[in-house]
């Protein structure tokens, strides 16, 4: 834990007291999103202190030219970056010609922020003394509408407490925005039109290179003590911005209220030449509803989301706050409406990692969306990868692969690889396996096989072809080996025979062969179409089988464990507990050379494999590998603690499982990795959900049946969650006194609880 200023609350994130040192961290923590756009918790009014301005539009990106010391063949030409979009939230405030700026105020008191996760809004309030000694009280509510997902709304209330004063408020749009993280300080946006029409304003712009066209819009209305003012605003424009100036004589203790609607219309959803017209339509609808009604609809929309996705924890407010924060941010980032979109590691909260798609989606996020939404959402995530299959084949061709071999990108926005670190781009090829595993996981959980003959088998063939070409036969070992790879543990680069990658390759090939046989027998027309399209032959699949059946796996007879890679035991094996705390996190304190020569693990590759393929290994094998690798794991990957929590719970080590759960659920709230100001760890938040549902709840699908092995940490009195399993909603309640299950629908369902068969009947509570 590196910060503890967030107040414990079951439904809200709360900060009390103003600190300039916390501004950027809070901008991340209090971020808003609605699946279509997002906004860091920047102040509406001017702030001259350290701040990270961030407004983002889903699917809009820029190909920032790769910047490296030297070029390597096959290198991606660019790194796709989510763009800091034109700013729509701005409201300039001047009181007797002095700007309201919390960085220059003489005093800031009663400062409070709240992110209400239950209802989906953000509120900020404070009392400030300006340099001219005027005292002002400000109260602001902001939300991004789920119903009108191109629209955000702000209600900005201001009082002057100790005098009458002239107040100028200027709601504005700013198109002169740059990304904080750029390779060459390129200009990302080109403004083509700035317009003002009454109380509405518009900036039309397009991205350079990718040519996304966007209309940023706003509408404002001014009220005094609840009565709408008839003051006509004065338009103020320059080359990059447009504002509406309202000047009013405000009496002491009178309340000035500015209501502002704003947002974006994009040419991915509207004709390029009709974006301003579309913005008018959005504003008409928002105006007709009004701020209060739109906020009420926001509450109702979030209530519907929470009805299915909430996890309740009794007796531990920090744990409750943590899981709800994670679930809230996941739903703010992606709602499954658009198969063109995916889940960036920072969502709408920052620019790090380019805001692009990683393997995190398939490995961590898919289970959450499958179980808390309906299978259509998960289908859209899988369809996203199928739509990018041709690009994956092109990516492989750039590296010298052929015959339809597919290498899915480590980082992408449009299917093309755009990561610019060679040890990741060329070598972290395990991402291919996560995509194949997601196809398997989807079928296992939903029971829906239709994706495989329609789309998935083509993906599996491309992936199997890649693995077949990526290995080579070692005469010395008389096995197939895989050289020069990087596993999930990025603290070991360019290694030979990473166990996790080798095991994935073997499994992917075997799974592809199995699905080929099923589709041939049960879906002959699809099989014929796929074989013709891919030119797959029996001799080729026989060669695949040779690889899968004769893969090399490094193993230590002394320790009885699979090794992360060849030579792992050649390192100086000093455990993490023997490291001085002042040297942590090592990724911020050590040179990269020193990290690569150490035994320290960012996230355990072998344990990730044991998590995916749990059924392939015994409990005793899991325990042996967990005890061997966990002491060397520094958990400096956000994806690491959740897997360890799940496996500790399976081993019955509940105190350890609980500790890992707290770390993953409060990773950002408590800033464990000292980087929250850069944005939140969105994709790993799905791992927090997994820690409870799969870890403490022990949920699995085995032999086509839903199974549970519930356990509860000593710190909790009870917990409960819901699962949408094959269109039946199951509610699980776990306490120290026992477990209960309920099911909705019209038909009973047989499940396993602690290895015993239990029949759930609609309308009844079943104890088990």
C-alpha positions in Angstrom: 0.0 0.0 0.0 1.3 3.4 -1.0 -1.7 5.6 -0.3 -4.6 5.5 2.1 -6.6 8.7 1.6 -9.6 7.1 0.1 -12.3 6.7 2.7 -13.8 3.2 3.2 -17.4 3.1 2.0 -19.4 0.2 0.5 -20.8 2.1 -2.5 -18.6 5.2 -3.0 -15.0 6.3 -3.5 -14.5 9.4 -1.3 -11.7 11.8 -0.8 -11.8 14.5 1.9 -9.4 17.4 2.1 -7.6 19.0 -0.8 -4.0 18.0 -1.5 -2.2 19.0 -4.7 -0.1 15.9 -4.4 -3.2 13.7 -4.8 -4.7 15.5 -7.8 -3.4 13.3 -10.5 -4.1 10.1 -8.6 -7.6 11.2 -7.9 -8.1 12.1 -11.6 -7.6 8.4 -12.3 -9.6 7.0 -9.4 -12.6 9.2 -9.9 -12.7 8.7 -13.7 -16.0 8.2 -15.5 -16.9 6.2 -18.6 -20.0 4.8 -20.4 -18.5 2.4 -22.9 -18.5 5.0 -25.7 -16.4 7.7 -24.1 -14.6 8.4 -20.9 -13.2 11.3 -18.8 -10.6 11.6 -16.1 -11.7 13.5 -13.0 -10.2 16.8 -14.1 -11.5 20.0 -12.6 -14.0 21.9 -14.8 -12.5 25.2 -13.8 -8.9 26.2 -14.4 -6.2 24.4 -12.5 -2.6 25.6 -12.8 -1.1 22.8 -10.7 0.1 19.4 -11.9 -2.7 17.7 -13.7 -3.2 15.0 -16.4 -6.0 16.2 -18.7 -7.8 13.2 -20.3 -10.9 12.8 -22.4 -11.2 9.7 -24.6 -13.5 8.3 -27.3 -13.9 4.6 -27.8 -12.2 3.3 -30.9 -10.6 6.6 -31.9 -6.8 6.2 -32.1 -3.7 7.6 -33.8 -0.7 5.6 -35.2 2.2 7.3 -33.4 5.4 6.5 -35.4 7.6 4.0 -33.5 10.6 5.5 -31.9 13.5 3.1 -31.3 17.3 3.4 -31.2 17.6 1.1 -34.2 15.2 -0.6 -36.5 14.7 -4.4 -36.8 13.0 -6.2 -39.6 9.4 -6.9 -38.8 9.2 -4.0 -36.4 5.7 -2.4 -36.1 5.8 1.0 -37.8 3.7 2.6 -35.2 2.3 2.4 -31.7 -1.5 2.9 -31.8 -2.5 5.3 -29.1 -5.9 6.2 -27.7 -6.2 9.9 -28.2 -6.7 12.6 -25.7 -9.8 14.0 -27.3 -11.0 17.6 -27.4 -12.0 18.7 -23.9 -15.8 19.3 -23.4 -16.0 19.7 -19.6 -14.2 23.1 -19.3 -15.9 25.9 -17.3 -13.8 29.0 -16.7 -14.8 30.9 -13.6 -13.8 34.6 -12.8 -15.0 36.4 -9.7 -14.3 40.1 -9.7 -11.8 39.4 -12.5 -9.9 36.8 -10.4 -9.8 33.3 -11.8 -11.0 30.4 -9.6 -8.0 28.2 -9.5 -7.5 25.8 -6.5 -3.8 25.9 -7.0 -3.6 29.7 -6.4 -6.3 30.0 -3.7 -5.3 31.2 -0.3 -7.3 28.5 1.3 -9.3 25.4 0.3 -11.6 24.0 2.9 -14.3 21.3 3.1 -13.0 19.7 -0.1 -14.7 16.5 -0.9 -15.0 14.2 -3.9 -17.4 11.3 -4.2 -17.7 8.7 -7.0 -21.1 7.1 -6.4 -20.7 3.7 -8.0 -24.2 2.6 -7.2 -25.8 5.4 -9.3 -22.9 6.3 -11.7 -22.1 9.9 -10.9 -19.2 12.0 -9.6 -19.5 14.9 -7.2 -17.0 17.5 -6.0 -17.5 20.3 -3.5 -15.3 22.8 -1.6 -15.1 26.2 -0.1 -12.2 28.4 -1.4 -10.7 31.7 -0.5 -9.5 33.5 -3.6 -6.4 35.8 -3.7 -8.9 38.8 -3.5 -10.3 37.3 -0.3 -13.6 36.4 -1.7 -15.0 33.1 -0.4 -16.8 30.8 -2.8 -18.6 27.6 -2.3 -18.7 25.2 -5.3 -20.7 22.0 -5.7 -20.4 20.0 -9.0 -22.2 16.9 -10.2 -21.0 15.1 -13.4 -21.9 11.9 -15.2 -21.6 10.3 -18.5 -25.0 9.0 -19.6 -25.5 5.3 -20.2 -28.8 5.9 -22.0 -27.5 8.7 -24.3 -23.9 7.4 -24.6 -22.7 10.3 -26.7 -23.6 12.7 -23.9 -22.1 13.9 -20.6 -23.8 16.2 -18.2 -22.5 18.7 -15.6 -24.4 20.7 -13.0 -22.0 23.4 -11.6 -23.3 25.3 -8.5 -21.4 28.4 -7.2 -22.0 30.8 -4.3 -20.0 33.8 -3.2 -20.2 33.6 0.6 -18.9 36.9 1.9 -19.9 39.6 -0.7 -21.8 40.5 -3.7 -19.6 40.0 -6.8 -19.4 40.0 -10.5 -19.2 36.5 -11.7 -18.2 35.4 -15.2 -18.6 31.7 -16.1 -17.4 30.5 -19.5 -18.4 27.0 -20.5 -16.0 26.1 -23.4 -14.7 23.4 -25.7 -11.0 23.1 -26.3 -9.6 21.3 -29.4 -6.0 22.3 -28.8 -5.3 19.1 -26.9 -2.1 17.0 -26.9 -1.4 13.5 -25.5 0.8 13.4 -22.5 2.5 10.4 -23.9 3.7 10.9 -27.5 6.7 9.6 -29.4 7.4 12.6 -31.6 5.1 15.2 -30.2 3.0 14.9 -33.4 -0.1 16.9 -33.9 -2.9 14.3 -33.5 -5.9 16.5 -34.4 -6.7 18.8 -37.2 -9.6 21.3 -36.5 -11.8 21.9 -39.5 -14.6 23.9 -38.1 -15.6 25.9 -35.0 -19.2 27.1 -34.7 -21.4 28.8 -32.1 -25.2 28.8 -32.4 -27.0 30.4 -29.5 -26.2 28.4 -26.4 -24.6 25.6 -28.4 -21.1 25.3 -29.7 -19.3 22.8 -31.9 -15.7 21.9 -32.8 -15.3 19.6 -35.8 -12.0 17.9 -36.2 -10.3 14.8 -37.5 -7.4 12.7 -36.5 -4.3 12.8 -38.5 -3.4 9.6 -40.5 -6.4 7.6 -39.3 -8.8 10.3 -40.3 -11.5 9.7 -37.7 -13.9 12.6 -37.8 -15.4 13.9 -34.5 -17.7 16.7 -33.6 -17.2 17.9 -30.0 -20.3 19.7 -28.8 -21.8 21.5 -25.8 -24.9 23.3 -24.7 -25.2 25.4 -21.6 -27.9 27.1 -19.5 -27.6 29.5 -16.6 -29.8 29.6 -13.5 -29.8 31.8 -10.3 -31.5 30.3 -7.3 -33.2 27.8 -9.6 -34.6 30.3 -12.1 -33.2 30.3 -15.6 -31.4 33.5 -16.5 -32.2 35.4 -19.7 -28.6 36.6 -20.1 -27.4 35.9 -23.6 -23.9 34.5 -23.7 -21.1 36.1 -25.7 -19.3 33.7 -28.0 -15.5 33.7 -27.6 -13.5 31.8 -30.3 -9.9 31.3 -31.3 -8.1 28.8 -33.5 -8.7 25.9 -31.2 -11.5 26.7 -28.8 -14.9 28.2 -28.4 -16.6 29.4 -25.2 -19.8 31.2 -24.1 -19.3 34.0 -21.6 -22.0 34.7 -19.1 -21.4 37.7 -16.8 -23.8 38.3 -13.9 -23.9 40.3 -10.7 -24.4 37.6 -8.1 -25.7 38.6 -4.6 -24.1 37.2 -1.5 -25.4 33.6 -0.9 -27.3 33.5 -4.2 -26.6 30.3 -6.0 -25.5 30.4 -9.6 -26.0 27.1 -11.5 -24.6 26.3 -14.9 -26.0 23.2 -16.5 -23.8 21.9 -19.3 -24.3 19.0 -21.7 -21.4 17.9 -23.9 -19.9 15.1 -25.7 -18.9 13.6 -29.1 -20.5 12.4 -32.3 -18.1 10.3 -34.4 -18.1 9.1 -38.0 -18.0 5.5 -36.9 -21.6 6.0 -36.0 -22.8 8.8 -38.2 -22.2 10.1 -41.7 -19.0 12.2 -41.8 -20.8 15.2 -43.2 -23.6 15.1 -40.7 -21.8 15.1 -37.4 -23.0 18.5 -36.3 -26.5 17.6 -37.2 -26.2 14.5 -35.1 -24.9 16.6 -32.2 -28.0 18.8 -32.5 -30.1 15.7 -32.3 -28.3 14.4 -29.2 -28.6 17.8 -27.5 -32.3 18.1 -28.3 -32.9 14.8 -26.6 -30.8 15.7 -23.6 -32.5 19.1 -23.3 -35.9 17.5 -23.5 -35.1 15.2 -20.7 -33.2 17.7 -18.6 -30.4 17.2 -16.1 -32.5 15.7 -13.3 -34.4 13.2 -15.5 -31.2 12.2 -17.2 -29.6 11.7 -13.8 -32.6 9.6 -12.7 -32.2 7.5 -15.8 -28.6 7.1 -15.0 -29.5 5.7 -11.6 -31.9 3.3 -13.1 -29.4 2.1 -15.8 -26.8 1.4 -13.1 -29.3 -0.3 -10.9 -30.0 -2.7 -13.7 -26.2 -3.4 -14.2 -25.7 -4.0 -10.4 -28.7 -6.3 -10.2 -26.7 -8.8 -12.1 -23.0 -8.0 -11.5 -22.9 -6.9 -7.9 -20.9 -8.9 -5.3 -21.9 -8.3 -1.7 -19.5 -8.7 1.2 -20.6 -8.5 4.8 -18.2 -7.5 7.5 -15.3 -6.0 5.5 -16.0 -2.5 4.1 -12.6 -2.2 2.4 -13.0 -5.5 0.6 -16.6 -4.5 -0.4 -15.4 -1.2 -1.7 -12.6 -2.8 -3.6 -14.7 -5.3 -5.6 -17.4 -2.8 -6.4 -14.8 -0.3 -7.7 -13.4 -3.0 -9.9 -16.9 -4.1 -11.2 -17.9 -0.4 -11.7 -14.8 0.4 -13.8 -15.2 -2.7 -15.9 -18.8 -1.7 -16.8 -17.8 1.9 -17.4 -15.2 0.7 -19.9 -17.1 -2.0 -21.9 -20.7 -2.9 -22.1 -20.6 -5.3 -25.0 -22.8 -3.3 -27.4 -20.3 -2.9 -30.2 -18.1 -5.8 -31.5 -15.7 -3.3 -33.1 -14.6 -2.3 -29.6 -12.5 -4.0 -26.9 -11.1 -3.4 -23.5 -8.0 -1.4 -23.1 -5.7 -2.0 -20.1 -6.3 1.6 -18.9 -9.8 1.9 -20.3 -10.8 5.6 -20.3 -8.5 6.5 -17.4 -5.1 7.2 -19.0 -2.9 6.8 -22.0 -0.3 4.2 -20.9 -0.2 1.0 -23.0 -1.7 3.0 -25.9 -5.3 2.2 -24.7 -5.2 -0.8 -27.0 -6.3 -4.4 -26.9 -4.1 -7.0 -25.1 -4.4 -10.7 -24.3 -5.8 -9.6 -21.0 -9.3 -9.5 -22.6 -9.3 -13.2 -23.4 -7.5 -14.4 -20.3 -9.1 -12.3 -17.7 -12.1 -10.2 -18.9 -14.0 -12.8 -20.9 -15.1 -14.8 -17.8 -16.5 -11.7 -16.1 -18.5 -10.7 -19.1 -19.8 -14.2 -19.8 -21.1 -14.6 -16.3 -22.5 -11.1 -15.6 -24.0 -10.3 -19.0 -25.3 -12.6 -21.6 -23.4 -14.7 -24.0 -23.9 -12.2 -26.8 -21.4 -9.9 -25.0 -18.8 -12.6 -24.9 -19.6 -13.5 -28.5 -18.8 -10.0 -29.5 -15.4 -10.2 -27.8 -14.6 -13.4 -29.8 -16.0 -11.9 -33.0 -13.6 -9.0 -32.6 -10.7 -11.5 -32.9 -12.2 -13.3 -35.8 -12.7 -10.0 -37.6 -8.9 -9.4 -37.2 -7.8 -12.9 -38.4 -6.5 -11.6 -41.7 -4.5 -9.0 -40.0 -3.1 -11.7 -37.6 -2.0 -13.7 -40.7 -0.4 -10.5 -42.1 1.4 -10.0 -38.8 2.9 -13.5 -39.0 3.9 -13.0 -42.6 5.9 -9.9 -41.7 7.9 -12.1 -39.4 8.5 -14.8 -42.0 5.6 -17.2 -41.3 3.6 -18.6 -44.2 0.6 -20.8 -45.2 -2.0 -18.9 -43.2 -0.1 -19.0 -39.9 -1.7 -16.3 -37.6 0.1 -14.4 -34.9 -2.4 -12.2 -33.1 -0.9 -8.8 -32.0 0.4 -8.1 -28.5 -1.1 -4.7 -28.8 -3.7 -3.5 -31.3 -6.5 -1.2 -32.2 -7.4 -2.6 -35.7 -5.8 -6.1 -35.7 -2.3 -4.9 -36.8 0.6 -5.3 -34.4 1.6 -1.9 -32.9 3.7 -2.7 -29.9 7.2 -1.2 -30.0 9.4 -3.2 -27.7 11.1 -6.0 -29.5 11.1 -8.5 -26.6 7.4 -8.1 -26.5 6.5 -7.7 -30.1 8.5 -10.6 -31.4 8.6 -12.9 -28.4 5.6 -12.6 -26.2 3.7 -15.0 -28.4 1.8 -16.7 -25.7 -1.0 -14.2 -26.5 -2.0 -16.5 -29.4 -2.8 -19.2 -26.8 -5.0 -17.0 -24.7 -7.2 -16.4 -27.7 -7.6 -20.1 -28.4 -8.3 -20.7 -24.7 -11.0 -18.1 -24.8 -12.8 -20.0 -27.6 -12.6 -23.1 -25.4 -13.7 -21.3 -22.3 -16.7 -19.7 -24.1 -18.0 -23.1 -25.2 -17.3 -24.7 -21.9 -19.2 -22.0 -20.0 -22.1 -21.2 -22.3 -22.6 -24.6 -23.9 -22.9 -22.8 -27.3 -20.8 -24.5 -29.9 -21.9 -22.4 -32.8 -19.0 -19.9 -32.7 -16.5 -22.7 -33.6 -17.9 -23.8 -36.9 -18.9 -20.2 -37.9 -15.7 -18.4 -37.0 -13.6 -20.0 -34.3 -12.2 -23.0 -36.2 -10.5 -20.7 -38.7 -8.9 -18.8 -35.9 -7.7 -22.1 -34.3 -6.2 -23.3 -37.6 -4.3 -20.1 -38.0 -3.0 -20.3 -34.5 -2.0 -24.0 -34.8 -0.2 -23.3 -38.0 1.8 -20.6 -36.2 2.8 -22.9 -33.4 3.8 -25.7 -35.8 6.1 -23.3 -37.7 7.4 -21.5 -34.5 9.0 -24.7 -33.0 12.0 -26.5 -34.2 13.2 -30.1 -33.6 16.1 -30.5 -31.3 18.3 -33.4 -32.3 20.0 -33.3 -28.9 16.7 -33.5 -26.9 14.8 -35.4 -29.5 11.9 -33.1 -28.8 10.3 -30.0 -30.3 11.6 -26.8 -28.6 10.7 -23.1 -28.8 13.6 -20.6 -28.7 13.7 -16.9 -28.0 10.4 -16.2 -26.3 9.1 -14.0 -23.5 6.4 -15.4 -21.2 3.8 -13.5 -19.2 6.7 -12.9 -16.7 8.3 -10.0 -18.6 11.2 -10.0 -16.1 12.8 -12.8 -18.2 13.1 -11.9 -21.9 14.4 -13.9 -24.9 14.4 -17.2 -23.1 14.4 -20.7 -24.4 11.5 -23.2 -23.7 9.3 -21.1 -21.6 7.1 -23.8 -20.0 3.9 -21.8 -20.2 4.4 -21.0 -23.9 5.4 -24.5 -24.8 2.4 -26.0 -22.9 0.0 -23.5 -24.6 1.4 -24.5 -28.0 0.9 -28.2 -27.3 -2.7 -27.6 -26.0 -3.7 -25.3 -28.9 -2.6 -27.8 -31.5 -4.4 -30.6 -29.8 -7.5 -28.5 -29.3 -7.6 -27.4 -33.0 -7.3 -31.1 -34.1 -10.1 -32.0 -31.8 -12.4 -29.3 -33.1 -11.6 -30.2 -36.7 -12.9 -33.7 -36.1 -16.1 -32.4 -34.3 -16.9 -29.9 -37.1 -16.2 -32.5 -39.8 -18.6 -35.0 -38.2 -21.4 -32.5 -37.0 -21.1 -29.5 -39.3 -20.0 -30.9 -42.7 -21.0 -27.9 -44.7 -19.0 -25.6 -42.5 -16.1 -28.0 -42.5 -16.1 -28.1 -46.3 -16.1 -24.3 -46.5 -13.3 -24.0 -44.0 -11.1 -26.6 -45.6 -11.5 -25.0 -49.0 -10.8 -21.5 -47.6 -7.7 -22.6 -45.6 -6.4 -25.3 -47.9 -5.8 -27.5 -44.9 -4.6 -31.0 -45.7 -4.3 -34.3 -43.7 -0.5 -34.4 -44.0 -0.3 -30.9 -42.5 -2.5 -31.9 -39.5 -0.4 -35.0 -39.0 2.6 -32.8 -38.7 0.8 -30.7 -36.1 0.1 -33.8 -34.1 3.8 -34.8 -34.1 4.6 -31.4 -32.5 1.9 -31.6 -29.9 2.9 -35.2 -28.9 6.6 -34.5 -28.7 6.9 -31.1 -27.1 9.8 -30.4 -24.7 9.1 -29.1 -21.1 11.9 -28.1 -18.8 11.7 -29.9 -15.5 13.7 -30.1 -12.3 14.0 -33.5 -10.8 15.5 -32.0 -7.7 12.5 -29.8 -7.0 9.9 -31.8 -8.7 8.6 -28.8 -10.7 8.4 -27.6 -14.2 10.9 -24.8 -14.7 9.8 -21.4 -16.1 12.4 -21.9 -18.8 15.8 -23.5 -19.5 18.4 -22.2 -17.1 16.0 -20.8 -14.4 17.9 -22.5 -11.6 21.2 -21.0 -12.8 20.0 -17.7 -11.2 20.9 -16.6 -7.6 17.8 -17.9 -5.9 17.2 -15.2 -3.2 13.5 -15.1 -2.1 11.5 -11.9 -2.2 11.1 -11.9 1.6 14.9 -11.5 1.8 14.8 -8.3 -0.3 15.2 -5.0 1.4 11.8 -3.2 1.2 13.6 0.0 0.0 14.4 -1.9 -3.2 10.8 -2.4 -4.1 9.2 -2.2 -6.6 12.2 -3.5 -8.5 11.0 -2.2 -11.8 11.4 1.4 -10.4 14.6 0.8 -8.4 16.7 -1.6 -10.4 18.3 -1.6 -13.9 16.7 -3.8 -16.4 19.9 -5.8 -16.7 19.8 -6.6 -13.0 16.1 -7.6 -13.2 16.7 -10.0 -16.1 19.5 -11.7 -14.2 17.4 -12.1 -11.0 15.0 -14.9 -10.2 12.2 -12.4 -9.5 8.9 -13.0 -11.3 6.6 -10.3 -12.4 3.8 -12.9 -12.7 4.4 -16.6 -12.5 4.2 -18.2 -16.0 3.9 -21.7 -14.6 1.1 -20.9 -12.2 -0.8 -19.1 -15.1 -0.6 -22.4 -16.9 -1.8 -24.3 -13.9 -4.7 -21.9 -13.7 -5.8 -22.3 -17.3 -5.3 -26.1 -17.4 -6.1 -26.9 -13.8 -7.6 -30.3 -14.8 -4.3 -31.5 -16.2 -2.6 -31.4 -12.8 -3.2 -32.8 -9.3 -3.7 -30.8 -6.2 -0.3 -32.0 -4.9 1.4 -30.8 -8.1 -0.3 -27.4 -7.8 0.8 -27.1 -4.2 4.4 -28.0 -5.0 4.6 -25.5 -7.9 2.8 -22.8 -5.8 5.3 -23.2 -3.0 8.2 -23.1 -5.3 7.3 -20.1 -7.4 5.3 -17.8 -5.1 8.3 -16.9 -2.9 10.1 -15.5 -6.0 7.1 -13.5 -7.3 7.1 -9.8 -6.8 3.6 -9.3 -8.2 4.6 -6.2 -10.1 2.2 -7.2 -12.8 -1.4 -6.2 -12.1 -2.4 -9.6 -13.5 -0.5 -11.6 -10.9 -2.2 -11.4 -7.5 -5.6 -12.7 -8.7 -4.2 -16.0 -10.0 -2.4 -16.5 -6.8 -5.5 -15.7 -4.8 -7.5 -18.3 -6.7 -4.9 -21.0 -6.3 -4.3 -20.2 -2.6 -8.0 -20.6 -2.0 -8.0 -23.9 -3.9 -5.2 -25.1 -1.6 -7.2 -24.0 1.5 -4.8 -21.2 2.4 -7.5 -18.7 3.0 -5.4 -16.1 4.8 -3.0 -16.0 1.9 -5.9 -16.0 -0.6 -7.4 -13.0 1.3 -4.2 -11.1 1.3 -3.8 -11.6 -2.5 -7.5 -10.6 -3.0 -7.0 -7.3 -1.1 -4.0 -6.6 -3.2 -5.8 -7.1 -6.5 -9.1 -5.4 -5.5 -7.3 -2.4 -4.0 -4.4 -2.3 -6.4 -5.4 1.2 -7.6 -7.3 2.5 -4.6 -4.2 1.9 -2.4 -1.7 2.5 -5.3 0.4 -0.7 -4.6 2.6 -0.1 -7.7 3.0 3.7 -7.3 1.6 4.5 -10.7 -2.1 5.1 -10.3 -1.8 8.7 -11.6 -1.1 7.1 -15.0 -4.5 5.5 -15.1 -6.3 2.5 -13.6 -5.6 -1.2 -14.3 -8.9 -2.0 -15.9 -8.3 -5.5 -17.4 -6.8 -6.9 -14.2 -10.0 -5.8 -12.4 -11.7 -8.7 -13.9 -9.2 -10.9 -12.1 -10.6 -9.4 -8.8 -14.0 -10.8 -9.7 -12.4 -14.1 -10.5 -10.7 -14.1 -7.1 -14.1 -14.2 -5.4 -16.1 -16.2 -7.9 -13.5 -18.8 -8.9 -11.3 -18.5 -5.8 -13.5 -18.2 -2.7 -16.6 -19.5 -4.5 -14.7 -22.3 -6.2 -16.8 -22.0 -9.4 -15.8 -24.3 -12.2 -17.5 -26.0 -15.2 -16.5 -29.6 -15.1 -17.9 -32.3 -17.3 -20.5 -29.8 -18.6 -21.7 -29.1 -15.1 -21.5 -26.1 -12.9 -19.5 -26.8 -9.8 -18.8 -24.9 -6.6 -16.4 -25.4 -3.6 -17.2 -22.4 -1.4 -14.9 -21.1 1.2 -15.0 -17.8 3.2 -12.2 -15.7 4.6 -12.2 -15.3 8.4 -12.5 -11.5 7.9 -16.0 -11.8 6.2 -19.3 -12.7 7.7 -20.8 -13.6 4.3 -20.6 -12.9 0.6 -22.9 -13.4 -2.4 -22.8 -13.2 -6.2 -24.8 -14.1 -9.3 -23.9 -16.1 -12.3 -25.7 -16.1 -15.7 -25.1 -19.8 -16.6 -26.6 -20.7 -19.9 -29.4 -18.2 -19.5 -30.3 -19.1 -16.0 -29.4 -16.8 -13.1 -28.0 -18.5 -10.1 -27.5 -16.6 -6.8 -24.8 -18.0 -4.5 -24.7 -16.9 -0.8 -21.8 -18.1 1.3 -21.4 -17.7 5.1 -19.6 -19.4 7.9 -22.9 -21.1 8.8 -23.4 -22.6 5.3 -24.1 -22.0 1.7 -27.4 -21.4 -0.1 -28.3 -21.3 -3.8 -31.3 -19.9 -5.8 -32.1 -20.1 -9.5 -34.4 -18.1 -11.7 -36.3 -19.5 -14.7 -38.6 -22.3 -15.4 -36.4 -25.4 -15.1 -34.3 -27.0 -12.4 -30.5 -27.3 -12.7 -28.2 -29.9 -11.2 -24.9 -28.6 -9.9 -22.0 -29.9 -7.8 -21.2 -28.4 -4.4 -18.1 -29.8 -2.8 -18.3 -32.8 -5.0 -21.9 -33.6 -4.2 -24.8 -33.4 -6.6 -27.4 -30.7 -5.7 -30.6 -29.9 -7.6 -31.6 -26.3 -7.8 -35.4 -25.7 -8.3 -36.8 -22.3 -9.3 -38.6 -20.5 -6.5 -36.7 -22.5 -3.8 -33.6 -21.8 -1.7 -31.3 -24.8 -1.6 -28.9 -25.2 1.3 -25.7 -27.0 0.4 
